[in-house]
Amino acid sequence: MTAQETADLRELPSEELERELDESLRSLFNLRFQAATRQLADVSQVRRARRRVARVRTRLREREIRAAIGESAEVAASDADEEEQE
């Protein structure tokens, strides 16, 4: 995967990332099945598919963490406002 493809993943909305994850997992399953039945000529495809799944999961997790940090910052700010008012 090129740096451009990785950058493209960052630009995708979360819904599309979820779809991409589903598609990548299905692809990985099929590749593993083909490798197990000796129908896969290029076994390096399994590795590339695993890495694609990992990249997508990483992007989704980054967004979860950013959302959690944003929420905690908002809570801290509202708590500080409440203390100032008292």
VEXLOLUM-952017 format. One record per residue (C-alpha): residue in one letter; x, y, z. Coordinates in nm, 2 decimals. Layout:
<pts>
+---+--------+--------+--------+
| r |   east |  north |     up |
+---+--------+--------+--------+
| A |      X |      Y |      Z |
...
+---+--------+--------+--------+
</pts>
This chain:
<pts>
+---+--------+--------+--------+
| r |   east |  north |     up |
+---+--------+--------+--------+
| M |   0.00 |   0.00 |   0.00 |
| T |   0.14 |   0.33 |  -0.09 |
| A |   0.14 |   0.64 |   0.12 |
| Q |  -0.13 |   0.79 |  -0.10 |
| E |  -0.36 |   0.50 |  -0.03 |
| T |  -0.30 |   0.54 |   0.34 |
| A |  -0.38 |   0.91 |   0.32 |
| D |  -0.69 |   0.82 |   0.13 |
| L |  -0.80 |   0.60 |   0.42 |
| R |  -0.77 |   0.90 |   0.65 |
| E |  -1.00 |   1.11 |   0.44 |
| L |  -1.28 |   0.85 |   0.43 |
| P |  -1.58 |   0.90 |   0.65 |
| S |  -1.62 |   0.64 |   0.93 |
| E |  -1.91 |   0.47 |   0.76 |
| E |  -1.70 |   0.40 |   0.45 |
| L |  -1.41 |   0.28 |   0.67 |
| E |  -1.65 |   0.03 |   0.83 |
| R |  -1.75 |  -0.09 |   0.48 |
| E |  -1.39 |  -0.11 |   0.38 |
| L |  -1.31 |  -0.31 |   0.69 |
| D |  -1.60 |  -0.56 |   0.61 |
| E |  -1.48 |  -0.59 |   0.25 |
| S |  -1.12 |  -0.64 |   0.36 |
| L |  -1.21 |  -0.91 |   0.61 |
| R |  -1.42 |  -1.09 |   0.35 |
| S |  -1.13 |  -1.07 |   0.11 |
| L |  -0.89 |  -1.20 |   0.37 |
| F |  -1.12 |  -1.49 |   0.45 |
| N |  -1.14 |  -1.59 |   0.09 |
| L |  -0.77 |  -1.56 |   0.04 |
| R |  -0.70 |  -1.78 |   0.34 |
| F |  -0.95 |  -2.03 |   0.21 |
| Q |  -0.78 |  -2.03 |  -0.13 |
| A |  -0.44 |  -2.07 |   0.03 |
| A |  -0.56 |  -2.36 |   0.24 |
| T |  -0.70 |  -2.54 |  -0.06 |
| R |  -0.39 |  -2.46 |  -0.26 |
| Q |  -0.58 |  -2.25 |  -0.51 |
| L |  -0.39 |  -1.93 |  -0.44 |
| A |  -0.09 |  -1.87 |  -0.66 |
| D |   0.04 |  -1.56 |  -0.49 |
| V |   0.04 |  -1.62 |  -0.11 |
| S |   0.17 |  -1.27 |  -0.04 |
| Q |  -0.18 |  -1.15 |  -0.11 |
| V |  -0.28 |  -1.28 |   0.24 |
| R |  -0.02 |  -1.07 |   0.40 |
| R |  -0.12 |  -0.76 |   0.21 |
| A |  -0.49 |  -0.82 |   0.30 |
| R |  -0.40 |  -0.86 |   0.67 |
| R |  -0.21 |  -0.53 |   0.66 |
| R |  -0.50 |  -0.36 |   0.49 |
| V |  -0.73 |  -0.48 |   0.77 |
| A |  -0.49 |  -0.35 |   1.03 |
| R |  -0.46 |  -0.01 |   0.86 |
| V |  -0.84 |   0.03 |   0.85 |
| R |  -0.88 |  -0.08 |   1.21 |
| T |  -0.60 |   0.16 |   1.31 |
| R |  -0.78 |   0.45 |   1.15 |
| L |  -1.11 |   0.36 |   1.31 |
| R |  -0.94 |   0.34 |   1.65 |
| E |  -0.77 |   0.67 |   1.60 |
| R |  -1.11 |   0.83 |   1.55 |
| E |  -1.25 |   0.66 |   1.86 |
| I |  -0.97 |   0.80 |   2.07 |
| R |  -1.00 |   1.15 |   1.92 |
| A |  -1.37 |   1.14 |   2.00 |
| A |  -1.31 |   1.03 |   2.36 |
| I |  -1.04 |   1.29 |   2.41 |
| G |  -1.28 |   1.55 |   2.27 |
| E |  -1.56 |   1.44 |   2.50 |
| S |  -1.33 |   1.44 |   2.80 |
| A |  -1.21 |   1.79 |   2.72 |
| E |  -1.56 |   1.91 |   2.69 |
| V |  -1.65 |   1.76 |   3.02 |
| A |  -1.35 |   1.92 |   3.18 |
| A |  -1.44 |   2.25 |   3.04 |
| S |  -1.80 |   2.23 |   3.15 |
| D |  -1.68 |   2.13 |   3.50 |
| A |  -1.45 |   2.43 |   3.51 |
| D |  -1.73 |   2.66 |   3.41 |
| E |  -1.96 |   2.52 |   3.68 |
| E |  -1.69 |   2.57 |   3.94 |
| E |  -1.64 |   2.93 |   3.83 |
| Q |  -2.01 |   3.00 |   3.86 |
| E |  -2.03 |   2.87 |   4.22 |
+---+--------+--------+--------+
</pts>
